[in-house]
């Protein structure tokens, strides 16, 4: 923790969460400590939220097809989601949905980041086009909407389309390195992702 720049007070407040994470996940204590210091900072979380951080990961491990260690690998490539207004719970929920489809670890983290990157790159006046439908990415205050809410609208925009029609509609915004992750999240059901996100927020 000291190597990560945490002072004594911060380290002490986080130690319980680190121990809980190691116990719940089966990770070595050093690995659990690295994960807490790296990704709590990346998601702008305070040290005294370490116990909650551990609870969310333990709940994800117990209720989706991934482990805390695999989520850590995914966070390596998706922790910058926080810069796009996405919090720890939203990111973890969407990674869990991909894991339920067999796509996990660093590859899932890369795909999730690519989905957000493509939405940002193709955004015009705060929205992206999915077929003939405009989907808002930005809210009225100029901030990103919750990614789960954006994807719910993407899912609605493609509802009832044939496979080829849906592929063409998504291709107008998403590229080859994001489309796999997006399709897996859509296959898992964005309503399920939204529900799981709420479960994570209550997992303390």
Backbone torsions as a table, in degrees:
resi	resn	phi	psi	omega
1	UNK	NA	-40.4	178.3
2	UNK	-63.3	-37.7	178.4
3	UNK	-63.7	-26.3	177.6
4	UNK	-83.6	0.8	177.4
5	UNK	91.2	11.2	-179.8
6	UNK	-85.0	136.1	177.0
7	UNK	-82.3	177.8	-175.0
8	UNK	-59.3	-44.4	-178.0
9	UNK	-62.8	-45.3	-179.4
10	UNK	-64.8	-44.7	-179.0
11	UNK	-62.6	-42.9	-179.6
12	UNK	-63.2	-41.0	-178.4
13	UNK	-68.1	-25.1	-177.6
14	UNK	-93.3	-13.7	-170.2
15	UNK	-60.6	-39.2	178.7
16	UNK	-59.5	-42.3	179.1
17	UNK	-65.7	-38.6	178.4
18	UNK	-63.0	-45.0	178.8
19	UNK	-62.8	-41.2	178.6
20	UNK	-62.7	-43.0	-179.1
21	UNK	-63.7	-44.4	179.1
22	UNK	-61.8	-42.5	-178.4
23	UNK	-68.2	-41.5	-175.7
24	UNK	-75.2	-30.8	-172.4
25	UNK	-100.1	-19.1	-174.3
26	UNK	82.2	6.4	177.9
27	UNK	-73.1	154.0	171.2
28	UNK	-66.5	152.0	-175.8
29	UNK	-59.4	-40.0	180.0
30	UNK	-63.8	-40.8	179.4
31	UNK	-66.1	-41.4	178.5
32	UNK	-63.3	-39.8	179.0
33	UNK	-64.9	-43.3	176.4
34	UNK	-58.3	-44.5	-177.0
35	UNK	-63.2	-43.9	-179.8
36	UNK	-64.0	-48.7	-176.9
37	UNK	-67.4	-39.9	-178.0
38	UNK	-67.9	-51.3	-166.6
39	UNK	-93.4	-23.1	170.4
40	UNK	-65.1	-40.6	177.7
41	UNK	-64.7	-42.8	-178.1
42	UNK	-62.4	-33.7	-179.5
43	UNK	-97.3	16.8	175.6
44	UNK	57.8	38.3	177.6
45	UNK	-100.0	148.6	-179.4
46	UNK	-85.7	156.6	-176.9
47	UNK	-58.6	-33.5	-178.3
48	UNK	-74.1	-0.4	174.2
49	UNK	-95.5	9.7	-175.6
50	UNK	-61.5	-37.5	179.6
51	UNK	-64.8	-41.1	177.2
52	UNK	-65.4	-42.4	176.8
53	UNK	-54.9	-46.6	178.8
54	UNK	-63.8	-40.0	179.8
55	UNK	-62.7	-42.4	179.8
56	UNK	-62.2	-44.6	179.8
57	UNK	-67.2	-39.8	178.3
58	UNK	-64.7	-40.3	178.4
59	UNK	-65.3	-41.7	178.7
60	UNK	-61.9	-43.5	179.9
61	UNK	-63.3	-37.2	-177.5
62	UNK	-79.7	-20.8	-171.3
63	UNK	-124.9	10.3	173.0
64	UNK	-146.9	170.6	-172.3
65	UNK	-87.2	54.7	178.1
66	UNK	-150.5	171.6	177.4
67	UNK	-120.0	163.9	177.1
68	UNK	-59.1	-38.2	180.0
69	UNK	-65.6	-40.7	177.4
70	UNK	-66.9	-36.3	175.7
71	UNK	-63.8	-38.1	176.0
72	UNK	-59.4	-41.6	176.7
73	UNK	-63.2	-39.6	178.8
74	UNK	-66.9	-39.4	179.9
75	UNK	-61.8	-29.8	179.8
76	UNK	-55.0	-34.4	-176.4
77	UNK	-106.5	2.0	-178.4
78	UNK	-133.8	3.7	-179.0
79	UNK	-64.0	-21.8	177.1
80	UNK	-72.1	-1.3	173.0
81	UNK	-58.2	-28.2	179.5
82	UNK	-60.6	-33.6	178.1
83	UNK	-67.0	-20.6	177.1
84	UNK	-100.0	24.0	173.4
85	UNK	78.3	11.3	-177.5
86	UNK	-99.9	128.6	-175.9
87	UNK	-89.0	178.9	-176.2
88	UNK	-59.1	-43.0	-176.3
89	UNK	-69.5	-43.6	177.6
90	UNK	-60.8	-47.9	-179.0
91	UNK	-61.3	-45.7	-179.0
92	UNK	-64.2	-41.0	179.8
93	UNK	-61.9	-45.9	-178.9
94	UNK	-68.0	-36.2	174.8
95	UNK	-64.9	-37.8	178.2
96	UNK	-65.1	-37.2	178.7
97	UNK	-65.2	-41.1	176.4
98	UNK	-65.9	-38.4	178.6
99	UNK	-61.9	-35.9	177.8
100	UNK	-65.6	-18.3	176.9
101	UNK	-100.0	9.6	176.5
102	UNK	87.5	10.8	-177.4
103	UNK	-115.0	109.5	-171.5
104	UNK	-146.0	178.6	179.3
105	UNK	70.6	-151.5	-174.1
106	UNK	-61.4	-33.2	179.8
107	UNK	-63.6	-41.2	178.8
108	UNK	-65.6	-40.8	178.1
109	UNK	-61.9	-41.6	178.1
110	UNK	-63.6	-43.2	-178.8
111	UNK	-65.0	-41.3	-179.6
112	UNK	-63.5	-43.6	176.9
113	UNK	-61.9	-38.1	-180.0
114	UNK	-65.9	-37.4	177.2
115	UNK	-60.6	-46.7	179.3
116	UNK	-66.3	-39.9	178.5
117	UNK	-59.4	-45.1	-178.0
118	UNK	-67.3	-38.9	177.7
119	UNK	-62.4	-40.6	179.6
120	UNK	-67.0	-43.6	-177.1
121	UNK	-65.8	-34.8	-175.6
122	UNK	-95.5	0.1	-176.6
123	UNK	-70.1	130.7	174.8
124	UNK	-130.0	123.5	-176.3
125	UNK	54.4	38.1	174.3
126	UNK	81.8	9.2	-175.8
127	UNK	-140.4	159.4	172.9
128	UNK	-116.3	160.1	178.4
129	UNK	-103.5	127.2	173.1
130	UNK	-119.5	99.3	-171.5
131	UNK	63.3	-126.0	179.2
132	UNK	-93.3	3.8	-175.3
133	UNK	-103.3	136.9	174.9
134	UNK	-95.3	126.3	-178.8
135	UNK	-114.7	122.5	-179.3
136	UNK	-72.4	127.8	174.2
137	UNK	-101.0	-31.6	-177.0
138	UNK	-105.7	144.0	176.4
139	UNK	-89.8	-177.0	-175.4
140	UNK	-66.3	-20.0	179.9
141	UNK	-91.9	1.0	179.7
142	UNK	86.0	13.6	177.8
143	UNK	-101.9	157.9	174.0
144	UNK	-65.5	139.1	169.4
145	UNK	-72.3	162.7	173.3
146	UNK	-57.8	133.0	-174.5
147	UNK	-61.3	-33.1	177.5
148	UNK	-61.5	-41.1	178.8
149	UNK	-66.7	-39.0	177.0
150	UNK	-61.7	-46.2	-177.6
151	UNK	-69.2	-28.8	172.7
152	UNK	-60.2	-40.6	179.0
153	UNK	-71.1	-35.7	175.0
154	UNK	-63.1	-42.2	179.2
155	UNK	-62.0	-43.8	178.5
156	UNK	-63.8	-37.4	-178.2
157	UNK	-66.0	-26.2	-179.0
158	UNK	-102.9	2.0	-178.4
159	UNK	-61.1	130.4	178.4
160	UNK	86.4	-4.7	178.8
161	UNK	-78.1	150.3	170.5
162	UNK	-72.7	166.7	-177.0
163	UNK	-56.2	-47.8	-177.7
164	UNK	-68.0	-40.0	179.9
165	UNK	-64.0	-42.1	179.1
166	UNK	-65.5	-41.5	179.2
167	UNK	-60.1	-41.2	179.8
168	UNK	-67.8	-39.6	-179.3
169	UNK	-65.6	-39.9	-179.1
170	UNK	-74.4	-31.1	-176.7
171	UNK	-65.0	-20.6	179.9
172	UNK	-68.6	-19.6	179.9
173	UNK	-118.3	-38.6	-169.7
174	UNK	-104.9	145.4	-177.3
175	UNK	-100.9	176.6	-173.1
176	UNK	-62.8	-30.5	-178.5
177	UNK	-85.9	-1.8	174.5
178	UNK	-114.1	-22.6	-171.2
179	UNK	-65.6	-33.1	179.5
180	UNK	-64.3	-49.3	178.9
181	UNK	-61.5	-41.4	178.6
182	UNK	-61.1	-47.7	-179.7
183	UNK	-61.8	-37.0	178.8
184	UNK	-67.6	-37.8	176.1
185	UNK	-66.6	-40.7	177.6
186	UNK	-65.4	-37.9	177.7
187	UNK	-64.4	-38.2	179.3
188	UNK	-69.2	-25.4	-179.5
189	UNK	97.2	115.3	-177.4
190	UNK	-69.2	-28.1	173.4
191	UNK	-60.3	-39.2	177.4
192	UNK	-65.3	-38.4	177.3
193	UNK	-63.6	-43.1	179.4
194	UNK	-63.8	-41.0	178.8
195	UNK	-65.4	-42.7	-179.7
196	UNK	-66.0	-36.4	177.6
197	UNK	-59.7	-43.3	178.1
198	UNK	-65.4	-38.2	176.9
199	UNK	-62.1	-40.9	179.0
200	UNK	-62.5	-40.9	-178.6
201	UNK	-65.9	-19.7	-179.9
202	UNK	-107.5	15.3	-170.5
203	UNK	-86.7	-0.5	-177.3
204	UNK	-59.8	NA	NA
